[in-house]
């Protein structure tokens, strides 16, 4: 099996030049690059990843930490991150934290010891001090960790305002907002959008906290429909909550959209598979994951970021859980 010395000899360059080429660190002339690439192809050279990580203190691994892999929003994000990372020669390690700070910290410490190149993090935690002293580059996805960490997120205020306004144009007068956890940035922003849309309008509103979990949302939706049988609209801060509300409404004999109209938020593929299809404020999930991955790779490869905080617009998708007379 060929080694780095064989490549250097075949390309007529130094071992140090081959090392700079392989690690993408330092200057390598175009002529040297061509010679090294040709030598690698002829010799069928495969870098020793363990040796490289020991010498450079970095691998081609990217850690992706998500709070709840059972929420369909996060697998769709993970797909985008994996696609883009692979196209740049990086491998993604997916970690599910179960919304627990100790698990997030465990993954951070473990992957740092393995010389992970960087992290993409989506955390549901209200405080995440365990990210403050991480030496590897970090990009926050979908929600902000702190002002020093680059972030890619949806305009949640505007998206919620658009979704709620559509519910109003469909004639809803007695609306419940199934908001996400209090203190979680995207959830708080979506409440702001909901309030902006309903403020000053001749409608009755209620705001009820609801975790981004199907089982919890199902129980809360059932209680909502029992306590407030006259409601005719639900704006849910996640598609998971909206689909749970749809299931409960149907089991209780509420006709959707004739008796009750529902608008979700996220745009996961599952919303198009339920019946009736879910009207939702769709985040561009793939674009978010792809953008975050490219940002992280630029940071890893010592390129300057043109923009540190990226906001992606949301889009209303109208399906069968709403109706216009």
C-alpha positions in Angstrom: 0.0 0.0 0.0 1.4 3.4 -1.0 2.2 5.9 1.7 2.7 9.7 1.7 6.4 9.3 1.0 5.6 7.3 -2.2 3.2 10.1 -3.3 5.8 12.8 -2.7 8.5 10.8 -4.6 6.2 10.1 -7.6 5.1 13.8 -7.7 8.6 15.1 -7.3 7.7 17.2 -4.3 8.4 17.2 -0.6 6.4 15.2 2.0 5.5 18.5 3.6 4.0 19.7 0.3 1.8 16.6 0.1 0.8 17.0 3.7 -0.3 20.6 3.1 -2.2 19.5 0.0 -4.0 16.7 1.9 -4.8 18.8 5.0 -5.7 21.9 3.0 -3.4 23.9 5.1 -0.8 26.3 3.6 0.3 27.2 0.1 0.6 24.6 -2.7 1.4 25.7 -6.2 -1.0 24.6 -9.0 1.8 22.5 -10.6 2.4 20.7 -7.4 -1.4 20.1 -6.9 -1.6 18.5 -10.4 1.4 16.3 -9.7 0.1 15.2 -6.3 -3.4 14.4 -7.7 -1.8 12.4 -10.5 0.4 10.5 -8.1 -2.6 9.7 -5.8 -4.5 8.4 -8.8 -1.6 6.2 -10.1 -0.7 4.9 -6.7 -4.3 4.5 -5.5 -3.2 6.2 -2.3 -5.6 6.4 0.6 -4.7 8.7 3.5 -4.5 7.2 6.9 -7.3 9.1 8.7 -6.1 8.1 12.2 -2.6 9.3 11.5 -3.9 12.5 9.9 -6.1 13.2 12.9 -3.2 12.8 15.3 -1.0 15.1 13.4 -3.5 17.8 12.5 -5.8 17.5 15.5 -8.7 17.4 13.1 -10.7 14.8 11.1 -13.3 15.1 8.4 -16.1 14.5 10.8 -18.9 17.0 11.5 -21.1 16.5 14.6 -24.8 17.2 14.2 -26.6 17.5 17.5 -30.5 17.5 17.4 -32.9 17.6 20.4 -35.4 15.0 19.2 -34.9 12.7 16.2 -38.6 11.5 16.5 -39.7 15.0 15.4 -39.9 14.8 11.6 -38.4 18.3 11.2 -35.0 17.1 12.4 -34.4 14.1 10.1 -35.2 16.4 7.1 -32.6 18.9 8.4 -30.1 16.0 8.9 -30.6 14.9 5.3 -29.6 18.3 4.0 -26.6 18.5 6.3 -25.4 15.0 5.2 -25.9 15.7 1.5 -23.8 18.9 1.5 -21.2 17.6 3.9 -20.6 14.6 1.8 -20.2 16.7 -1.3 -17.3 18.5 0.4 -15.7 15.2 1.7 -17.0 15.4 5.2 -18.9 12.7 7.2 -21.7 13.6 9.6 -22.1 12.0 13.0 -25.7 12.4 14.1 -26.3 12.8 17.9 -29.8 12.9 19.5 -29.7 14.7 22.8 -33.3 14.0 23.9 -33.4 17.6 25.0 -31.0 16.9 27.9 -28.1 19.2 28.6 -26.0 16.3 30.0 -26.3 14.4 26.8 -25.4 17.4 24.7 -22.3 18.0 26.8 -21.4 14.3 26.6 -21.5 14.4 22.8 -19.6 17.7 22.6 -16.8 16.3 24.9 -16.7 12.9 23.1 -16.5 14.3 19.6 -14.0 17.0 20.6 -11.7 14.2 21.8 -12.1 12.5 18.5 -10.9 15.7 16.8 -14.3 16.5 15.1 -13.8 19.3 12.6 -16.9 21.2 13.7 -20.5 21.1 15.0 -23.9 22.0 13.7 -26.2 22.3 16.7 -30.0 22.5 17.0 -30.7 22.7 20.8 -34.0 23.1 22.6 -32.3 24.1 25.8 -33.0 27.6 27.2 -29.4 27.8 28.3 -26.4 26.0 26.8 -23.2 27.1 28.5 -21.5 23.9 27.4 -21.0 25.4 24.0 -19.1 28.5 25.2 -15.7 26.9 25.6 -15.8 24.6 22.5 -12.7 25.2 20.4 -14.1 23.6 17.2 -16.2 25.8 14.9 -20.0 25.8 15.6 -23.0 26.8 13.6 -26.4 27.1 15.3 -29.3 25.8 13.2 -32.9 26.8 13.6 -32.3 28.6 16.9 -29.7 30.9 18.5 -27.2 29.7 21.1 -25.5 33.0 21.7 -24.4 36.1 19.7 -20.9 34.8 19.0 -22.1 31.7 17.2 -23.2 32.0 13.5 -26.9 31.1 13.1 -29.2 29.9 10.3 -32.9 30.3 11.1 -36.3 31.0 9.7 -38.1 34.3 10.1 -40.4 32.9 12.7 -42.3 36.1 13.5 -43.2 36.8 9.9 -44.1 33.1 9.2 -46.4 32.9 12.2 -48.0 36.2 11.2 -48.7 35.0 7.7 -50.1 31.7 8.9 -52.4 33.3 11.5 -53.6 35.9 9.0 -54.6 33.2 6.6 -56.5 31.5 9.3 -58.4 34.8 9.9 -59.1 35.2 6.2 -60.7 31.7 6.3 -63.2 33.0 8.8 -61.8 31.7 12.1 -63.1 33.8 15.0 -62.2 31.8 18.1 -58.6 30.7 17.8 -56.2 28.7 20.1 -52.4 29.1 19.6 -50.7 25.9 20.5 -47.3 27.6 21.2 -44.0 25.8 21.8 -42.0 25.8 25.0 -41.8 29.2 26.8 -38.2 30.6 26.5 -37.3 28.7 23.3 -36.5 31.4 20.7 -38.4 30.1 17.7 -41.5 29.3 19.8 -41.4 32.8 21.4 -41.1 34.4 18.0 -44.0 32.5 16.6 -46.2 33.7 19.4 -45.2 37.3 18.6 -46.2 36.7 15.0 -49.5 35.2 16.1 -50.2 38.3 18.3 -49.3 40.7 15.6 -51.8 39.0 13.3 -54.7 39.0 15.8 -54.1 42.3 17.6 -57.0 44.7 17.1 -59.1 42.0 15.3 -62.6 41.0 16.4 -61.4 37.5 17.4 -61.1 35.6 20.6 -57.7 34.1 21.2 -56.0 31.7 23.7 -52.4 30.8 23.9 -51.5 27.4 25.4 -48.0 26.0 25.8 -47.3 22.7 24.1 -44.1 20.8 23.7 -42.8 19.8 20.2 -43.8 16.1 21.0 -46.6 14.2 19.3 -47.7 12.4 22.5 -47.7 15.6 24.6 -49.5 17.6 21.9 -52.1 14.9 21.5 -53.0 15.1 25.2 -53.0 18.9 25.2 -55.1 19.1 22.0 -57.7 16.8 23.6 -57.9 19.0 26.7 -58.2 22.1 24.5 -61.2 20.7 22.6 -62.8 19.5 25.8 -62.3 22.8 27.6 -63.1 25.1 24.6 -65.6 23.3 22.4 -66.5 26.5 20.5 -63.1 27.1 19.0 -63.0 27.1 15.2 -59.3 27.6 14.6 -55.9 26.3 15.8 -52.6 27.8 14.9 -49.9 25.3 16.0 -46.2 26.3 16.4 -45.2 23.0 14.9 -46.6 20.6 12.3 -46.2 17.8 14.9 -48.6 19.7 17.2 -50.9 20.5 14.3 -51.1 16.9 13.2 -51.8 15.8 16.8 -54.6 18.3 16.9 -56.0 17.0 13.6 -56.0 13.4 14.9 -57.7 14.3 18.1 -60.3 16.5 16.4 -61.2 13.7 14.0 -61.5 11.1 16.9 -63.9 13.5 18.7 -66.1 13.9 15.7 -65.0 17.5 14.8 -65.0 18.0 11.0 -61.8 19.5 9.6 -62.0 22.0 8.0 -65.8 22.6 8.3 -66.0 22.8 12.1 -62.3 23.4 12.9 -59.5 24.8 10.8 -55.8 24.1 11.6 -52.6 25.7 10.4 -49.2 24.3 11.4 -45.6 25.5 11.1 -42.6 23.7 9.7 -43.5 22.2 6.3 -42.5 18.6 7.0 -43.4 16.0 4.4 -45.7 14.2 6.8 -48.1 17.2 6.5 -48.8 16.2 2.9 -49.5 12.6 3.9 -52.2 13.1 6.4 -55.9 13.5 5.4 -56.9 16.2 5.0 -53.5 17.6 4.0 -52.1 20.1 6.5 -52.1 23.8 5.8 -48.7 25.0 7.1 -46.1 27.7 7.2 -43.3 25.9 5.5 -39.7 26.5 6.4 -37.2 25.8 3.6 -35.7 22.9 5.7 -33.3 21.7 3.1 -32.0 25.2 2.3 -31.5 25.8 6.1 -29.5 22.6 6.5 -27.4 23.2 3.4 -26.6 26.8 4.2 -25.5 25.9 7.7 -23.3 23.1 6.5 -21.6 25.4 3.9 -21.0 28.0 6.6 -19.4 25.5 8.9 -17.1 24.1 6.2 -16.0 27.7 5.4 -15.1 28.1 9.0 -13.3 24.8 9.2 -11.2 25.6 6.1 -10.3 29.0 7.4 -12.4 31.0 4.9 -14.0 34.2 6.1 -17.8 34.2 6.5 -19.6 37.0 4.5 -22.6 36.7 6.8 -22.8 35.3 10.3 -26.5 35.3 10.7 -28.7 34.0 7.9 -32.5 34.4 8.0 -34.6 32.2 5.6 -38.1 33.2 4.6 -41.1 30.9 5.2 -43.9 30.1 2.8 -47.6 29.4 3.4 -48.7 26.1 1.9 -52.5 25.8 1.7 -54.0 22.3 1.9 -57.2 20.7 3.2 -57.2 21.7 6.9 -58.4 25.2 6.0 -61.1 26.5 3.7 -62.2 29.7 2.2 -66.0 30.1 1.5 
